[in-house]
Every structure is written in C-alpha cells, then in structure tokens.
Amino acid sequence: MYSVNYCISLSGYADCLMYTGDLDGAYSQARLMLDIGQHIESPEQIRIAREILKDISVKSKRPLLPDEVQGAMGRSAKTPTVRLWMIYF
C-alpha cells in the first residue's frame, strides 16, 4: 500500500481538493502523503508533500507543524546520518 505511486496519487488528489476550496480535505491528503513519504524514506515525495502543505497553509492561514516545514530533518531510526567534511588544501 505504501509506495511512491500512492504518494503521487495523493499529491494530485490534494491539489484538486485545494483548488476546489476543500482545504481540510487537501490537508488530510497532503499530510498522509508526507507520512507515507517519511515511512518509505522518499526525499522527493517528502519535498512535494511539504510544498503542497505550504500552499495549503498560505491559503488557510494555518501554521505548519515542525515536520511539515521544508528542510525539517525528521529522521527514522533506519535513516543514516550524513556528515559533510570540507577539506582545505
């Protein structure tokens, strides 16, 4: 049930609901998409869900939750931490 394809469908559905004025329904679908994206560890689906949630937030004047903010670093126990090192010569 949890897949990138399911996320893509939720994205389209959330967009349709948002543009027809059903902001609560759009939020529910986008939030579900974000949760699934985090579960399947798909950075692209997480990014898209957060963009939709941001659009809904602007239209509804509802603040975003911390994990809905672009760049939020919600990690599961399975997600490795990546450290970048700068080397100067």
C-alpha positions as CSV (number, residue, x, y, z in Angstrom):
1,M,0.0,0.0,0.0
2,Y,2.8,2.4,0.8
3,S,4.6,3.4,-2.4
4,V,5.8,6.3,-4.5
5,N,2.8,5.7,-6.8
6,Y,0.4,6.1,-4.0
7,C,2.1,9.3,-2.9
8,I,1.8,10.6,-6.5
9,S,-1.9,9.9,-6.5
10,L,-2.3,11.6,-3.1
11,S,-0.5,14.6,-4.5
12,G,-2.9,15.0,-7.4
13,Y,-5.9,14.5,-5.1
14,A,-4.7,17.0,-2.6
15,D,-4.1,19.6,-5.4
16,C,-7.6,19.0,-6.7
17,L,-9.1,19.4,-3.3
18,M,-7.1,22.6,-2.6
19,Y,-8.1,24.2,-5.8
20,T,-11.8,23.4,-5.3
21,G,-11.6,25.0,-1.8
22,D,-11.7,21.9,0.3
23,L,-8.6,22.9,2.3
24,D,-9.3,20.5,5.2
25,G,-9.5,17.6,2.8
26,A,-6.4,18.7,0.9
27,Y,-4.5,19.0,4.2
28,S,-5.5,15.4,5.1
29,Q,-4.3,14.0,1.8
30,A,-1.1,16.0,1.8
31,R,-0.4,15.1,5.4
32,L,-0.9,11.4,4.6
33,M,1.4,11.8,1.6
34,L,4.1,13.3,3.9
35,D,3.7,10.5,6.5
36,I,4.0,7.8,3.7
37,G,7.0,9.6,2.2
38,Q,8.7,9.6,5.5
39,H,7.8,5.9,6.1
40,I,9.2,4.8,2.7
41,E,12.1,7.3,3.0
42,S,11.5,9.0,-0.3
43,P,13.0,12.5,-0.2
44,E,11.3,13.6,-3.4
45,Q,7.8,12.7,-2.1
46,I,8.5,14.4,1.2
47,R,9.6,17.5,-0.6
48,I,6.5,17.5,-2.8
49,A,4.2,16.9,0.2
50,R,5.8,19.8,2.1
51,E,5.3,22.1,-0.9
52,I,1.6,21.2,-1.0
53,L,1.3,21.7,2.7
54,K,2.9,25.1,2.4
55,D,0.4,26.1,-0.3
56,I,-2.5,24.9,1.9
57,S,-1.0,26.8,4.9
58,V,-0.9,30.0,2.9
59,K,-4.5,29.7,1.7
60,S,-5.9,28.6,5.1
61,K,-3.7,30.8,7.2
62,R,-2.9,27.7,9.3
63,P,0.7,27.4,10.6
64,L,2.7,24.4,9.6
65,L,3.7,21.7,12.0
66,P,7.5,21.3,12.6
67,D,7.9,18.3,10.3
68,E,5.8,20.0,7.6
69,V,8.4,22.8,7.1
70,Q,10.7,22.5,4.1
71,G,14.1,21.4,5.3
72,A,12.9,19.8,8.5
73,M,15.1,16.9,9.4
74,G,12.7,14.3,10.6
75,R,14.7,11.0,10.6
76,S,13.7,7.5,11.4
77,A,16.0,5.1,13.2
78,K,16.9,3.5,9.9
79,T,18.0,6.7,8.2
80,P,21.7,7.2,8.4
81,T,23.3,10.5,9.4
82,V,25.4,12.0,6.6
83,R,28.2,14.3,7.6
84,L,29.9,16.5,5.1
85,W,33.5,17.4,5.6
86,M,35.3,20.3,4.0
87,I,38.9,19.7,3.1
88,Y,41.1,22.8,2.6
89,F,44.3,22.4,0.6
